[in-house]
Amino acid sequence: MSLNYNQFYQGTQQIQNYGSDMALKKDTLVKYEFSTTDKDGNKVMDKMSKEETIQVMNDITAQYGDNVIVEFSGDGLAALADFKKGIMDRPLSQEELEEKAAKDAAFQKDIIHFDRSVSYLPEYSGIFSADKAVAAAVEKSSKKEQAYVYNIIRQNFLIENSSSMTEEERQANISLGMEKAEYAAENFISDGNRKSFLTAMESIAKLARAGKSDSNGNMDYGVNKPSYLGHGSSLVYTTNTVDMMRRMDSSAYEEFQKIGSRKDGALDALKYLSDWYISAVKKNPSIVDIYERRSEQYVSALRN
């Protein structure tokens, strides 16, 4: 397919700089609209296939730096998520269908954009049951889809600072996050995980709604960031795993220290810790309870 992309260019605008990593800061929005007809109704292109749409998006985004978000729109583009049966029980009116289609298009656009600008690594709330349900629901999803879900938690629910918005705007942002979660449930969360996924996202949204900010806008949600090991449906909750290794398996702890002391050994040490924990629990499912009892006894002895 041969197209002159310049004819679909709609302009560039500066946007509020966001992103915690300087290398991932976004400050520019570039717009392209691929319509099958011009403003006079004359045909200018055929609707693209999914493969052609992806190729065009890749070609265009490759022209810009990492500080740029490229927005794609127009009926000439193929939808990149297959439509699945909605979770609503009643038929939608024509007006509701049109509104839903507009929202779905916007949310689909988010999936396309996030893959260049935001990490797909998990974002956890501190509510273990909810975090595990979300992790299990997106375990087999693409990286783009995982990024879409975890960025609902990052950017709509548990934002770190709210100084740039009013409380009313923050609450509206949380509501938007739930709409995005419903879109995800309809379009790429499996049937078996859909209900638990939405329940989990609702729990995290409730946590977010109860959050409080200080005078500088820094948010406090009343829970500590959790310590988890594993991923997806294998996610497990643990507290102070390094100390548990030190007390319960001294030889493994010595090896862990050696790995961590090497240059650039942090990731290898983390993997070693994760592998050790999973193996230890398989060998002795009661190891965590034993460790916690010993820790409680140790603290009690110090108090006496």
Backbone as CSV, one residue per row, in Angstrom:
resi,resn,N_x,N_y,N_z,CA_x,CA_y,CA_z,C_x,C_y,C_z
1,MET,0.840,-1.191,0.000,0.000,0.000,0.000,0.877,1.243,0.000
2,SER,0.595,2.195,-0.890,1.406,3.400,-0.997,0.535,4.624,-0.694
3,LEU,0.914,5.361,0.354,0.173,6.557,0.750,1.150,7.683,1.029
4,ASN,0.733,8.906,0.705,1.484,10.086,1.095,0.974,10.510,2.465
5,TYR,1.715,10.158,3.511,1.245,10.398,4.869,1.034,11.880,5.166
6,ASN,1.766,12.739,4.471,1.668,14.174,4.747,0.253,14.711,4.539
7,GLN,-0.483,14.110,3.596,-1.826,14.616,3.323,-2.813,14.324,4.451
8,PHE,-2.421,13.433,5.371,-3.295,13.091,6.490,-2.861,13.775,7.796
9,TYR,-1.791,14.542,7.718,-1.277,15.257,8.892,-2.248,16.365,9.290
10,GLN,-2.594,16.436,10.585,-3.578,17.409,11.057,-2.991,18.482,11.972
11,GLY,-1.730,18.369,12.322,-1.130,19.407,13.142,-0.381,18.874,14.345
12,THR,0.314,19.779,15.005,1.116,19.460,16.188,0.769,20.439,17.297
13,GLN,0.727,19.937,18.530,0.490,20.838,19.657,1.324,20.396,20.855
14,GLN,1.672,21.370,21.683,2.406,21.090,22.906,1.411,20.654,23.977
15,ILE,1.798,19.681,24.795,0.929,19.194,25.859,1.670,19.275,27.181
16,GLN,0.913,19.172,28.260,1.524,19.211,29.590,2.484,18.040,29.736
17,ASN,3.712,18.354,30.100,4.741,17.339,30.232,4.359,16.342,31.320
18,TYR,4.442,15.027,31.022,4.157,14.021,32.032,5.129,12.868,31.897
19,GLY,5.155,12.041,32.972,6.072,10.896,33.010,7.129,11.116,34.068
20,SER,7.376,10.086,34.900,8.331,10.221,35.991,9.771,10.022,35.537
21,ASP,9.955,9.312,34.452,11.295,9.047,33.918,11.613,10.107,32.866
22,MET,12.732,10.819,33.041,13.083,11.889,32.103,13.193,11.369,30.677
23,ALA,13.612,10.112,30.540,13.766,9.545,29.196,12.424,9.263,28.539
24,LEU,11.352,9.248,29.350,10.034,8.947,28.811,9.102,10.142,28.855
25,LYS,9.608,11.340,29.114,8.780,12.540,29.182,8.099,12.796,27.846
26,LYS,6.824,13.154,27.902,6.039,13.442,26.702,5.606,14.892,26.732
27,ASP,5.899,15.651,25.694,5.522,17.062,25.688,4.906,17.506,24.363
28,THR,4.760,16.592,23.389,4.267,16.975,22.065,3.240,15.957,21.565
29,LEU,2.140,16.471,21.007,1.108,15.620,20.416,1.011,15.923,18.924
30,VAL,1.163,14.893,18.093,1.055,15.025,16.645,-0.171,14.236,16.185
31,LYS,-0.989,14.861,15.336,-2.249,14.239,14.931,-2.262,13.881,13.445
32,TYR,-2.773,12.677,13.175,-3.009,12.222,11.811,-4.438,11.685,11.728
33,GLU,-5.140,12.077,10.670,-6.501,11.588,10.461,-6.603,10.937,9.077
34,PHE,-6.882,9.646,9.079,-6.997,8.886,7.843,-8.480,8.661,7.531
35,SER,-9.050,9.542,6.752,-10.456,9.435,6.364,-10.552,8.927,4.927
36,THR,-11.572,8.130,4.666,-11.729,7.558,3.328,-12.207,8.594,2.310
37,THR,-12.783,9.708,2.802,-13.249,10.777,1.901,-12.738,12.121,2.383
38,ASP,-12.674,13.091,1.475,-12.287,14.437,1.881,-13.514,15.208,2.365
39,LYS,-13.346,16.489,2.694,-14.446,17.277,3.262,-15.594,17.472,2.279
40,ASP,-15.315,17.260,0.991,-16.370,17.399,-0.027,-17.033,16.070,-0.355
41,GLY,-16.611,15.002,0.333,-17.208,13.696,0.102,-16.544,12.878,-0.978
42,ASN,-15.450,13.374,-1.535,-14.732,12.641,-2.578,-13.850,11.554,-1.954
43,LYS,-13.860,10.380,-2.530,-13.062,9.278,-2.005,-11.576,9.547,-2.220
44,VAL,-10.807,9.364,-1.142,-9.364,9.588,-1.239,-8.565,8.322,-0.923
45,MET,-9.210,7.335,-0.289,-8.500,6.101,0.045,-9.503,5.010,0.392
46,ASP,-9.039,3.768,0.313,-9.836,2.629,0.767,-9.553,2.392,2.245
47,LYS,-10.488,1.794,2.949,-10.258,1.445,4.352,-9.133,0.425,4.434
48,MET,-8.217,0.645,5.321,-7.048,-0.226,5.445,-7.370,-1.508,6.200
49,SER,-6.618,-2.536,5.912,-6.707,-3.783,6.681,-5.977,-3.574,8.013
50,LYS,-6.121,-4.545,8.900,-5.426,-4.474,10.189,-3.918,-4.406,9.981
51,GLU,-3.417,-5.231,9.052,-1.975,-5.262,8.815,-1.481,-3.933,8.236
52,GLU,-2.263,-3.361,7.319,-1.886,-2.073,6.726,-1.933,-0.961,7.758
53,THR,-2.925,-1.010,8.640,-3.042,0.004,9.696,-1.821,-0.019,10.610
54,ILE,-1.437,-1.216,11.031,-0.271,-1.349,11.911,0.986,-0.848,11.207
55,GLN,1.127,-1.170,9.917,2.305,-0.732,9.169,2.369,0.788,9.077
56,VAL,1.230,1.422,8.788,1.182,2.888,8.702,1.550,3.515,10.040
57,MET,0.995,2.984,11.117,1.290,3.532,12.447,2.767,3.385,12.790
58,ASN,3.325,2.232,12.455,4.748,2.024,12.718,5.613,2.972,11.887
59,ASP,5.248,3.151,10.619,6.009,4.042,9.742,6.018,5.472,10.280
60,ILE,4.843,5.926,10.711,4.729,7.321,11.153,5.385,7.542,12.507
61,THR,5.120,6.673,13.475,5.698,6.867,14.810,7.212,6.788,14.785
62,ALA,7.762,6.019,13.828,9.217,5.893,13.726,9.885,7.207,13.331
63,GLN,9.095,8.148,12.805,9.653,9.429,12.374,9.855,10.405,13.536
64,TYR,9.293,10.075,14.692,9.309,11.019,15.807,10.122,10.482,16.981
65,GLY,10.524,11.402,17.840,11.299,11.042,19.014,10.414,10.509,20.122
66,ASP,11.052,10.074,21.234,10.319,9.476,22.344,9.499,10.496,23.135
67,ASN,9.690,11.783,22.877,8.904,12.804,23.584,7.568,13.069,22.915
68,VAL,7.277,12.349,21.822,6.092,12.630,21.009,5.067,11.510,21.144
69,ILE,3.796,11.910,21.312,2.669,10.990,21.217,2.013,11.236,19.862
70,VAL,1.801,10.190,19.084,1.149,10.323,17.792,-0.300,9.844,17.923
71,GLU,-1.240,10.719,17.565,-2.661,10.383,17.650,-3.186,10.023,16.270
72,PHE,-3.804,8.843,16.170,-4.370,8.379,14.911,-5.898,8.352,15.003
73,SER,-6.554,8.777,13.948,-8.012,8.742,13.911,-8.472,8.598,12.465
74,GLY,-9.786,8.457,12.272,-10.347,8.370,10.925,-10.897,7.006,10.585
75,ASP,-11.905,6.973,9.704,-12.554,5.720,9.340,-11.730,4.882,8.377
76,GLY,-10.578,5.407,7.958,-9.718,4.639,7.069,-8.863,3.631,7.792
77,LEU,-8.818,3.727,9.127,-8.013,2.813,9.926,-8.840,1.618,10.357
78,ALA,-8.222,0.455,10.420,-8.900,-0.734,10.923,-8.860,-0.731,12.433
79,ALA,-9.923,-1.227,13.074,-9.920,-1.371,14.537,-8.941,-2.474,14.906
80,LEU,-8.177,-2.256,15.965,-7.156,-3.242,16.334,-7.606,-4.183,17.434
81,ALA,-8.841,-4.041,17.885,-9.377,-4.988,18.861,-10.682,-5.539,18.308
82,ASP,-10.809,-6.841,18.256,-12.037,-7.443,17.745,-13.182,-7.175,18.708
83,PHE,-14.345,-6.866,18.169,-15.502,-6.593,19.011,-15.991,-7.895,19.632
84,LYS,-16.258,-7.843,20.924,-16.801,-8.997,21.630,-18.125,-8.600,22.265
85,LYS,-18.922,-9.592,22.624,-20.218,-9.327,23.221,-20.056,-8.488,24.463
86,GLY,-20.892,-7.471,24.615,-20.818,-6.563,25.755,-21.247,-7.243,27.028
87,ILE,-20.921,-6.588,28.147,-21.260,-7.161,29.439,-22.610,-6.669,29.928
88,MET,-23.248,-5.798,29.155,-24.566,-5.336,29.543,-25.618,-6.341,29.086
89,ASP,-26.648,-6.542,29.880,-27.664,-7.541,29.594,-28.715,-7.053,28.602
90,ARG,-28.993,-5.752,28.578,-30.060,-5.252,27.708,-29.473,-4.714,26.405
91,PRO,-30.252,-4.699,25.326,-29.784,-4.120,24.057,-29.574,-2.615,24.215
92,LEU,-28.586,-2.076,23.544,-28.309,-0.648,23.609,-29.107,0.095,22.547
93,SER,-29.511,1.327,22.888,-30.190,2.169,21.918,-29.173,2.659,20.893
94,GLN,-29.650,3.241,19.801,-28.749,3.756,18.781,-27.846,4.832,19.358
95,GLU,-28.410,5.692,20.204,-27.615,6.754,20.815,-26.545,6.180,21.722
96,GLU,-26.920,5.145,22.486,-25.946,4.502,23.379,-24.867,3.783,22.585
97,LEU,-25.261,3.170,21.472,-24.282,2.497,20.628,-23.268,3.481,20.059
98,GLU,-23.756,4.644,19.638,-22.868,5.666,19.083,-21.925,6.200,20.154
99,GLU,-22.455,6.412,21.364,-21.622,6.905,22.464,-20.579,5.864,22.837
100,LYS,-20.997,4.591,22.890,-20.072,3.514,23.225,-18.980,3.391,22.173
101,ALA,-19.361,3.513,20.899,-18.387,3.408,19.815,-17.339,4.513,19.917
102,ALA,-17.790,5.731,20.282,-16.854,6.850,20.417,-15.882,6.603,21.564
103,LYS,-16.399,6.110,22.694,-15.533,5.822,23.845,-14.575,4.683,23.524
104,ASP,-15.097,3.635,22.866,-14.238,2.500,22.524,-13.103,2.927,21.607
105,ALA,-13.413,3.837,20.681,-12.381,4.321,19.764,-11.294,5.056,20.532
106,ALA,-11.712,5.859,21.518,-10.741,6.602,22.329,-9.901,5.651,23.171
107,PHE,-10.547,4.634,23.757,-9.811,3.696,24.594,-8.885,2.822,23.756
108,GLN,-9.339,2.448,22.550,-8.488,1.686,21.640,-7.258,2.489,21.273
109,LYS,-7.439,3.788,21.103,-6.311,4.668,20.783,-5.300,4.655,21.924
110,ASP,-5.792,4.578,23.169,-4.903,4.510,24.317,-4.023,3.266,24.247
111,ILE,-4.610,2.145,23.855,-3.830,0.910,23.759,-2.704,1.075,22.747
112,ILE,-2.999,1.713,21.644,-2.003,1.924,20.595,-0.868,2.794,21.093
113,HIS,-1.197,3.857,21.827,-0.182,4.837,22.214,0.673,4.395,23.384
114,PHE,0.073,3.675,24.339,0.788,3.368,25.554,2.032,2.538,25.322
115,ASP,2.042,1.767,24.247,3.154,0.860,24.061,4.460,1.603,23.809
116,ARG,4.398,2.874,23.370,5.612,3.656,23.164,6.000,4.471,24.393
117,SER,5.029,4.772,25.253,5.296,5.749,26.289,5.274,5.228,27.714
118,VAL,4.683,4.062,27.969,4.505,3.622,29.340,4.902,2.157,29.488
119,SER,5.540,1.851,30.600,5.959,0.483,30.852,4.752,-0.425,31.046
120,TYR,4.869,-1.680,30.603,3.811,-2.660,30.807,4.005,-3.410,32.119
121,LEU,5.016,-3.018,32.907,5.247,-3.691,34.182,4.074,-3.449,35.118
122,PRO,3.784,-4.400,36.006,2.603,-4.292,36.864,2.629,-3.081,37.790
123,GLU,1.453,-2.598,38.113,1.254,-1.567,39.117,0.280,-2.139,40.139
124,TYR,0.700,-2.200,41.413,-0.117,-2.843,42.429,-0.700,-1.826,43.404
125,SER,-1.863,-2.179,43.962,-2.583,-1.281,44.862,-2.258,-1.513,46.327
126,GLY,-1.852,-2.732,46.671,-1.673,-3.088,48.074,-2.804,-3.957,48.582
127,ILE,-3.863,-4.121,47.784,-4.946,-5.054,48.107,-4.625,-6.355,47.378
128,PHE,-4.117,-7.332,48.098,-3.568,-8.515,47.440,-4.579,-9.237,46.565
129,SER,-5.792,-9.455,47.072,-6.789,-10.191,46.297,-7.096,-9.481,44.980
130,ALA,-7.183,-8.148,45.033,-7.448,-7.376,43.807,-6.247,-7.402,42.876
131,ASP,-5.067,-7.219,43.431,-3.853,-7.203,42.609,-3.649,-8.538,41.896
132,LYS,-3.914,-9.640,42.608,-3.732,-10.952,41.990,-4.782,-11.191,40.911
133,ALA,-6.010,-10.737,41.153,-7.070,-10.914,40.156,-6.748,-10.166,38.871
134,VAL,-6.235,-8.944,39.004,-5.853,-8.162,37.822,-4.681,-8.827,37.107
135,ALA,-3.682,-9.236,37.877,-2.499,-9.871,37.293,-2.871,-11.143,36.545
136,ALA,-3.783,-11.937,37.109,-4.212,-13.173,36.454,-5.006,-12.875,35.185
137,ALA,-5.812,-11.798,35.229,-6.661,-11.461,34.083,-5.859,-11.040,32.860
138,VAL,-4.722,-10.370,33.075,-3.927,-9.878,31.938,-2.694,-10.738,31.681
139,GLU,-2.604,-11.868,32.364,-1.413,-12.713,32.277,-1.080,-13.120,30.836
140,LYS,-2.101,-13.403,30.031,-1.884,-13.848,28.661,-2.191,-12.760,27.640
141,SER,-2.368,-11.534,28.106,-2.625,-10.413,27.202,-1.320,-9.928,26.585
142,SER,-1.440,-9.133,25.530,-0.251,-8.553,24.909,0.333,-7.489,25.827
143,LYS,1.574,-7.074,25.563,2.200,-6.035,26.373,1.430,-4.721,26.284
144,LYS,0.890,-4.436,25.102,0.099,-3.219,24.932,-1.132,-3.258,25.820
145,GLU,-1.797,-4.397,25.855,-3.009,-4.536,26.659,-2.684,-4.507,28.150
146,GLN,-1.565,-5.113,28.548,-1.146,-5.051,29.947,-0.849,-3.613,30.353
147,ALA,-0.162,-2.887,29.470,0.141,-1.483,29.744,-1.142,-0.677,29.892
148,TYR,-2.111,-0.961,29.057,-3.395,-0.255,29.108,-4.045,-0.441,30.475
149,VAL,-4.075,-1.677,30.968,-4.715,-1.961,32.259,-3.929,-1.356,33.415
150,TYR,-2.612,-1.586,33.432,-1.836,-1.084,34.563,-1.765,0.444,34.586
151,ASN,-1.927,1.071,33.430,-1.945,2.520,33.411,-3.275,3.097,33.867
152,ILE,-4.323,2.295,33.877,-5.553,2.727,34.537,-5.264,2.912,36.023
153,ILE,-4.549,1.950,36.594,-4.213,2.030,38.018,-3.251,3.181,38.274
154,ARG,-2.249,3.354,37.403,-1.254,4.407,37.578,-1.834,5.807,37.364
155,GLN,-2.567,5.971,36.270,-2.913,7.309,35.804,-4.349,7.733,36.116
156,ASN,-5.224,6.747,36.390,-6.600,7.097,36.720,-6.935,6.862,38.188
157,PHE,-6.422,5.792,38.757,-6.766,5.444,40.129,-5.757,6.006,41.143
158,LEU,-4.602,5.386,41.215,-3.647,5.683,42.289,-2.556,6.635,41.816
159,ILE,-2.959,7.833,41.433,-1.986,8.827,40.998,-1.134,9.241,42.199
160,GLU,0.104,9.600,41.950,1.008,9.939,43.045,0.798,11.368,43.541
161,ASN,0.419,12.261,42.640,0.257,13.663,43.012,-0.949,14.254,42.281
162,SER,-1.767,15.002,43.008,-2.996,15.557,42.433,-2.982,17.084,42.386
163,SER,-1.799,17.693,42.491,-1.716,19.146,42.554,-2.195,19.832,41.286
164,SER,-2.212,19.104,40.169,-2.613,19.704,38.891,-4.113,19.613,38.631
165,MET,-4.871,19.056,39.584,-6.308,18.906,39.384,-7.072,19.164,40.671
166,THR,-8.350,19.482,40.532,-9.213,19.642,41.699,-9.640,18.256,42.174
167,GLU,-10.217,18.183,43.381,-10.705,16.903,43.880,-11.826,16.366,42.991
168,GLU,-12.651,17.261,42.494,-13.722,16.843,41.586,-13.144,16.232,40.313
169,GLU,-12.092,16.827,39.796,-11.443,16.299,38.599,-10.779,14.949,38.886
170,ARG,-10.213,14.811,40.087,-9.583,13.536,40.457,-10.628,12.430,40.517
171,GLN,-11.781,12.743,41.100,-12.842,11.743,41.174,-13.365,11.387,39.785
172,ALA,-13.466,12.391,38.909,-13.900,12.137,37.531,-12.883,11.272,36.799
173,ASN,-11.616,11.482,37.092,-10.549,10.689,36.482,-10.655,9.225,36.906
174,ILE,-11.052,8.995,38.157,-11.255,7.629,38.651,-12.432,6.980,37.922
175,SER,-13.518,7.755,37.733,-14.678,7.235,37.004,-14.304,6.866,35.574
176,LEU,-13.484,7.696,34.940,-13.008,7.391,33.594,-12.216,6.093,33.603
177,GLY,-11.431,5.890,34.651,-10.660,4.661,34.770,-11.546,3.426,34.795
178,MET,-12.696,3.512,35.489,-13.611,2.371,35.518,-14.219,2.122,34.148
179,GLU,-14.483,3.196,33.396,-14.992,3.019,32.036,-13.947,2.307,31.174
180,LYS,-12.690,2.672,31.356,-11.619,2.007,30.617,-11.523,0.533,31.017
181,ALA,-11.710,0.268,32.315,-11.653,-1.111,32.798,-12.774,-1.937,32.176
182,GLU,-13.963,-1.342,32.055,-15.090,-2.044,31.429,-14.798,-2.322,29.951
183,TYR,-14.136,-1.367,29.295,-13.753,-1.585,27.892,-12.780,-2.760,27.795
184,ALA,-11.797,-2.788,28.697,-10.840,-3.899,28.692,-11.554,-5.220,28.909
185,ALA,-12.501,-5.243,29.843,-13.234,-6.477,30.143,-14.002,-6.965,28.926
186,GLU,-14.555,-6.060,28.169,-15.331,-6.431,26.987,-14.456,-6.902,25.833
187,ASN,-13.262,-6.327,25.710,-12.495,-6.500,24.481,-11.314,-7.450,24.552
188,PHE,-10.679,-7.615,25.724,-9.555,-8.552,25.705,-9.346,-9.339,26.997
189,ILE,-10.202,-9.136,28.008,-10.135,-9.988,29.190,-10.980,-11.228,28.939
190,SER,-10.450,-12.402,29.254,-11.160,-13.648,28.965,-12.454,-13.753,29.773
191,ASP,-13.396,-14.540,29.272,-14.679,-14.710,29.946,-14.495,-15.198,31.379
192,GLY,-13.565,-16.115,31.570,-13.362,-16.683,32.895,-12.815,-15.700,33.916
193,ASN,-12.143,-14.657,33.446,-11.533,-13.671,34.358,-12.297,-12.355,34.415
194,ARG,-13.311,-12.196,33.560,-13.959,-10.890,33.412,-14.586,-10.390,34.712
195,LYS,-15.371,-11.223,35.389,-16.059,-10.801,36.602,-15.079,-10.450,37.713
196,SER,-14.080,-11.312,37.938,-13.110,-11.056,39.007,-12.263,-9.834,38.691
197,PHE,-11.989,-9.618,37.397,-11.216,-8.441,36.982,-11.969,-7.156,37.312
198,LEU,-13.236,-7.095,36.948,-14.022,-5.882,37.215,-14.217,-5.664,38.707
199,THR,-14.431,-6.740,39.460,-14.555,-6.617,40.913,-13.275,-6.065,41.512
200,ALA,-12.137,-6.552,41.023,-10.841,-6.081,41.513,-10.627,-4.607,41.184
201,MET,-10.936,-4.223,39.960,-10.759,-2.828,39.560,-11.691,-1.906,40.343
202,GLU,-12.891,-2.377,40.652,-13.800,-1.592,41.478,-13.244,-1.406,42.886
203,SER,-12.611,-2.449,43.427,-11.999,-2.353,44.756,-10.875,-1.323,44.773
204,ILE,-10.048,-1.345,43.714,-8.945,-0.384,43.635,-9.487,1.025,43.441
205,ALA,-10.568,1.150,42.671,-11.192,2.468,42.469,-11.730,3.013,43.787
206,LYS,-12.328,2.146,44.617,-12.833,2.575,45.928,-11.682,3.048,46.813
207,LEU,-10.573,2.319,46.769,-9.387,2.733,47.517,-8.927,4.104,47.054
208,ALA,-8.932,4.310,45.745,-8.504,5.584,45.166,-9.420,6.726,45.589
209,ARG,-10.728,6.475,45.593,-11.690,7.529,45.935,-11.510,8.014,47.371
210,ALA,-11.053,7.128,48.252,-10.876,7.488,49.655,-9.522,8.127,49.931
211,GLY,-8.684,8.257,48.910,-7.345,8.826,49.094,-7.381,10.283,49.540
212,LYS,-6.346,10.686,50.258,-6.219,12.052,50.754,-4.895,12.645,50.275
213,SER,-4.912,13.942,50.028,-3.682,14.609,49.581,-3.193,15.572,50.649
214,ASP,-1.866,15.790,50.674,-1.324,16.775,51.598,-1.296,18.141,50.918
215,SER,-0.679,19.114,51.552,-0.680,20.485,51.023,0.038,20.606,49.686
216,ASN,0.897,19.624,49.370,1.634,19.639,48.099,0.992,18.749,47.029
217,GLY,-0.151,18.155,47.365,-0.840,17.307,46.401,-0.397,15.859,46.414
218,ASN,0.551,15.498,47.293,1.006,14.112,47.367,-0.098,13.243,47.965
219,MET,-0.424,12.143,47.298,-1.561,11.318,47.690,-1.176,10.253,48.710
220,ASP,-2.096,9.997,49.638,-1.960,8.932,50.626,-3.229,8.089,50.557
221,TYR,-3.067,6.808,50.223,-4.219,5.927,50.079,-4.400,4.995,51.274
222,GLY,-3.604,5.192,52.304,-3.793,4.450,53.534,-3.277,3.033,53.531
223,VAL,-2.594,2.610,52.486,-2.007,1.274,52.435,-0.558,1.401,51.975
224,ASN,0.265,0.493,52.443,1.659,0.487,52.025,1.804,-0.260,50.700
225,LYS,2.808,0.129,49.923,3.094,-0.612,48.696,3.478,-2.043,49.070
226,PRO,2.879,-3.022,48.406,3.074,-4.416,48.796,4.399,-4.993,48.330
227,SER,4.725,-6.135,48.900,5.890,-6.904,48.471,5.381,-8.228,47.929
228,TYR,5.443,-8.386,46.601,4.959,-9.604,45.957,6.105,-10.308,45.238
229,LEU,5.925,-11.592,45.064,6.835,-12.388,44.241,6.009,-13.157,43.218
230,GLY,6.647,-13.540,42.127,5.932,-14.210,41.065,5.190,-13.204,40.206
231,HIS,4.316,-13.702,39.344,3.554,-12.822,38.461,2.293,-13.530,38.012
232,GLY,1.353,-12.773,37.485,0.113,-13.343,36.979,-0.627,-14.145,38.037
233,SER,-1.152,-15.301,37.644,-1.898,-16.141,38.580,-1.012,-16.761,39.645
234,SER,0.312,-16.670,39.476,1.261,-17.214,40.463,1.720,-16.159,41.463
235,LEU,1.115,-14.988,41.426,1.498,-13.912,42.340,1.297,-14.350,43.788
236,VAL,2.295,-14.123,44.611,2.194,-14.489,46.024,2.598,-13.306,46.886
237,TYR,1.934,-13.195,48.029,2.204,-12.104,48.960,3.255,-12.543,49.971
238,THR,4.183,-11.676,50.246,5.180,-11.986,51.269,5.662,-10.695,51.908
239,THR,6.168,-10.802,53.088,6.736,-9.647,53.775,8.160,-9.971,54.188
240,ASN,9.067,-9.084,53.842,10.466,-9.215,54.236,11.043,-10.574,53.848
241,THR,11.001,-10.876,52.569,11.469,-12.167,52.083,12.970,-12.358,52.284
242,VAL,13.713,-11.277,52.160,15.163,-11.379,52.366,15.467,-11.812,53.788
243,ASP,14.755,-11.234,54.755,14.973,-11.620,56.149,14.559,-13.065,56.375
244,MET,13.478,-13.498,55.709,13.046,-14.887,55.837,14.124,-15.823,55.301
245,MET,14.728,-15.458,54.169,15.817,-16.269,53.629,16.987,-16.312,54.618
246,ARG,17.318,-15.168,55.177,18.455,-15.099,56.115,18.234,-15.997,57.324
247,ARG,17.007,-16.015,57.834,16.725,-16.792,59.036,16.467,-18.272,58.752
248,MET,15.900,-18.574,57.567,15.460,-19.934,57.297,16.413,-20.730,56.401
249,ASP,17.289,-20.047,55.669,18.190,-20.738,54.739,19.468,-19.916,54.606
250,SER,20.362,-20.065,55.540,21.567,-19.225,55.613,22.471,-19.387,54.390
251,SER,22.579,-20.604,53.859,23.443,-20.808,52.692,22.881,-20.082,51.469
252,ALA,21.577,-20.127,51.299,20.948,-19.414,50.195,21.123,-17.911,50.362
253,TYR,21.049,-17.456,51.610,21.211,-16.023,51.878,22.634,-15.565,51.545
254,GLU,23.625,-16.378,51.858,25.009,-16.039,51.517,25.185,-15.929,50.000
255,GLU,24.583,-16.858,49.256,24.664,-16.817,47.793,23.952,-15.576,47.256
256,PHE,22.820,-15.244,47.852,22.056,-14.058,47.470,22.912,-12.804,47.635
257,GLN,23.637,-12.732,48.753,24.504,-11.575,49.001,25.634,-11.501,47.978
258,LYS,26.221,-12.640,47.640,27.308,-12.668,46.658,26.821,-12.159,45.298
259,ILE,25.649,-12.633,44.892,25.100,-12.208,43.595,24.827,-10.709,43.598
260,GLY,24.254,-10.223,44.678,23.917,-8.809,44.769,25.124,-7.893,44.815
261,SER,26.259,-8.414,45.276,27.455,-7.591,45.390,28.199,-7.418,44.068
262,ARG,27.826,-8.218,43.080,28.473,-8.114,41.773,28.031,-6.846,41.054
263,LYS,28.857,-6.411,40.143,28.488,-5.263,39.324,27.258,-5.620,38.488
264,ASP,26.267,-4.750,38.527,25.009,-4.967,37.807,24.331,-6.263,38.225
265,GLY,24.497,-6.639,39.497,23.924,-7.908,39.962,22.547,-7.785,40.579
266,ALA,21.976,-6.589,40.603,20.698,-6.381,41.291,19.573,-7.229,40.704
267,LEU,19.460,-7.245,39.377,18.383,-8.014,38.749,18.579,-9.512,38.945
268,ASP,19.830,-9.962,38.861,20.117,-11.377,39.081,19.782,-11.775,40.514
269,ALA,20.062,-10.868,41.466,19.754,-11.146,42.868,18.238,-11.226,43.073
270,LEU,17.502,-10.341,42.419,16.051,-10.358,42.533,15.478,-11.655,41.975
271,LYS,16.009,-12.099,40.842,15.543,-13.357,40.252,15.880,-14.534,41.163
272,TYR,17.072,-14.512,41.742,17.481,-15.578,42.661,16.536,-15.626,43.865
273,LEU,16.192,-14.450,44.400,15.280,-14.376,45.535,13.908,-14.933,45.176
274,SER,13.409,-14.543,44.003,12.099,-15.015,43.557,12.091,-16.528,43.370
275,ASP,13.128,-17.058,42.703,13.214,-18.502,42.464,13.327,-19.262,43.791
276,TRP,14.114,-18.699,44.716,14.277,-19.355,46.017,12.944,-19.427,46.743
277,TYR,12.209,-18.343,46.753,10.942,-18.302,47.481,9.949,-19.320,46.919
278,ILE,9.799,-19.351,45.598,8.849,-20.281,44.976,9.236,-21.726,45.272
279,SER,10.544,-22.009,45.197,11.022,-23.364,45.474,10.815,-23.728,46.941
280,ALA,11.091,-22.780,47.853,10.956,-23.041,49.281,9.512,-23.327,49.664
281,VAL,8.582,-22.575,49.085,7.168,-22.776,49.401,6.677,-24.119,48.861
282,LYS,7.184,-24.519,47.692,6.797,-25.823,47.147,7.293,-26.959,48.044
283,LYS,8.525,-26.810,48.537,9.101,-27.847,49.386,8.434,-27.884,50.753
284,ASN,8.090,-26.693,51.277,7.492,-26.614,52.606,6.438,-25.513,52.614
285,PRO,5.183,-25.854,52.343,4.123,-24.841,52.267,3.937,-24.039,53.554
286,SER,4.452,-24.547,54.674,4.283,-23.861,55.962,5.453,-22.939,56.295
287,ILE,6.392,-22.765,55.384,7.604,-22.029,55.715,7.322,-20.583,56.120
288,VAL,6.342,-19.959,55.480,6.021,-18.569,55.825,5.452,-18.495,57.237
289,ASP,4.535,-19.413,57.564,3.942,-19.427,58.903,5.007,-19.679,59.964
290,ILE,5.921,-20.589,59.663,7.001,-20.884,60.613,7.867,-19.638,60.820
291,TYR,8.216,-18.983,59.731,9.037,-17.773,59.816,8.332,-16.698,60.631
292,GLU,7.043,-16.490,60.354,6.314,-15.441,61.062,6.194,-15.750,62.551
293,ARG,5.985,-17.025,62.891,5.920,-17.398,64.306,7.254,-17.135,64.990
294,ARG,8.341,-17.495,64.319,9.669,-17.261,64.897,9.923,-15.760,65.067
295,SER,9.477,-14.980,64.078,9.670,-13.528,64.161,8.889,-12.952,65.328
296,GLU,7.657,-13.427,65.500,6.824,-12.948,66.614,7.450,-13.325,67.951
297,GLN,7.976,-14.540,68.040,8.627,-14.981,69.271,9.864,-14.143,69.562
298,TYR,10.593,-13.793,68.504,11.801,-12.986,68.662,11.455,-11.599,69.179
299,VAL,10.423,-10.992,68.608,10.005,-9.658,69.049,9.493,-9.706,70.482
300,SER,8.725,-10.752,70.808,8.200,-10.882,72.177,9.331,-11.021,73.176
301,ALA,10.374,-11.774,72.802,11.522,-11.960,73.697,12.237,-10.639,73.944
302,LEU,12.307,-9.789,72.929,12.960,-8.492,73.100,12.190,-7.598,74.065
303,ARG,10.850,-7.751,74.073,10.010,-6.906,74.929,10.078,-7.324,76.390
304,ASN,10.421,-8.618,76.647,10.458,-9.120,78.024,11.752,-8.737,78.733
